[in-house]
Amino acid sequence: MSGGPEARVPAGLTDELRAAVEHLAEAPALLIALDFDGTLSPLVPHAADARPHPRAARALVSLAGLEGTTTALVSGRSLESLRHVAQPDPRTLLVGSHGAEVWLGEGSTSLTLDATQRELLDRVRQLLSEVASQAPGCWVEDKPAAAVLHTRQASEEDALDAEAAARHLLEHLSGVHLLAGKRVLEATVVNASKGEALDFLRAAYGPVSVLYAGDDVTDETAFLRLDSGASARFPDLGVKVGDGFTAAGFRVASPEDVADLLELLFTCRSPGRGDKSHPYLQY
Ligand SMILES: O=P(O)(O)OC[C@H]1O[C@H](O[C@H]2O[C@H](CO)[C@@H](O)[C@H](O)[C@H]2O)[C@H](O)[C@@H](O)[C@@H]1O
């Protein structure tokens, strides 16, 4: 496998990964679950400006229309923010707030906090806002169950100081869980994980196999839930985007490669396979 905990990031899709995608395309029922920021969308300075890679977005819509194929976005963003930036196809399931919010179509219930959690979240927002107000380039993103300190636009030194100050204020608050991401520190009052969300989607939709792709530390809980065992007829496929430790079996460098991967998957899975005029067969 071309992945491995600290493997070098290959350029493009390796032959091994292509072969695994081609095999996965034959799975009778497939769940395609993708992280958003850094996976479907390149990372950008401000969270509101993120947009999916155009080819990846098109391929995902095409995949969502195939029989036996369930698509899902599994994000740390709130559902509202995820909808805004991703503009997902209505058939695509949405998991937000690292698993605390789930939208499976009409009738899905929304996240509610109890009085203690609401009070705690107000306190967390206040503390993080105080930290951000003293750190040039830092700002706070509000979510239904969390507040996030963003440091991407701050200098390295200001970012480290702000994160340390936030940790100092928050790490001993009972009921608050800290999640470190890429130039973000999130404090949430609901302890959820993408791994649990993936288990939930698997139980609800019963796929024979799962493709999961993600770039951040929070995606590791999902990679750990995959069954990539050689004994399975259609082993799950985990794809880490970028460098850093991972439990995923494969690795690609960027959302551009994710777009290639989704196009390849659609080409191999679509009924029009073999049709030379098919747009995705050109690359
Ligand atoms: O699970 P994800 O879909 O990857 O969401 C993780 C976090 O994504 C957003 O922050 C990240 O993307 C921003 C835009 O590219 C970038 O500026 C920031 O530095 C990244 O950490 C989002 O704002 C967070 O709420 C999500 O938890």
The ligand as a Gaussian input file, in Angstrom:
#p B3LYP/6-31G(d) Opt

LIG

0 1
 O      -13.808000      18.539000       8.766000
 P      -13.583000      19.604000       7.752000
 O      -14.651000      19.684000       6.714000
 O      -12.209000      19.530000       7.140000
 O      -13.659000      20.970000       8.588000
 C      -12.589000      21.274000       9.483000
 C      -12.591000      22.753000       9.782000
 O      -12.646000      23.403000       8.518000
 C      -12.653000      24.823000       8.533000
 O      -11.371000      25.268000       8.896000
 C      -10.344000      24.833000       7.991000
 O      -10.600000      25.372000       6.684000
 C      -10.515000      26.826000       6.592000
 C      -10.856000      27.202000       5.157000
 O      -10.021000      26.563000       4.242000
 C       -9.114000      27.269000       7.015000
 O       -9.015000      28.690000       6.960000
 C       -8.805000      26.777000       8.455000
 O       -7.488000      27.108000       8.814000
 C       -8.965000      25.247000       8.486000
 O       -8.747000      24.717000       9.796000
 C      -13.771000      25.335000       9.431000
 O      -13.669000      26.719000       9.564000
 C      -13.783000      24.653000      10.784000
 O      -14.965000      25.021000      11.486000
 C      -13.814000      23.144000      10.588000
 O      -13.822000      22.477000      11.838000

